[in-house]
Amino acid sequence: MIGLSPGVAHVSYKGGGLCLPARSPYDRQLLAEQVVYCTRTKGMVQVLVNDDRWLVHLPTGPRGGCVECGQRMDTAWHAPALGDVAYCSRCALDDRNQRQRRAPVVALRSSAG
Ligand SMILES: [Zn+2]
């Protein structure tokens, strides 16, 4: 649907964007670091990776814990399909978490249609 190759992330922000590999844990670590840099210098960032769409910004408010692991976040990753919750970069980009999250979303879509 998005037209990106599996394992390639597209990072876009106001005024530009870039594509980065996201296959290995090291790739995803570098991607997360690039997203931190972009959110600090460009503001809101959109990340398209493995059919997921994330809107990423710097955490706001006094409580900045990831909804999945509870860790303090350097960037807050929101997926519109997952509701109004924020994930840390590690949980957002983790392969196992992507599969687990996708299952209930599919169930919701099928029951709504
Ligand atoms: Zn987390």
Residues whose N, C-alpha, C, O or C-beta is under 5 A from the ligand:
A	BS01	ZN	C66 E68 C69 G70 C88 C91
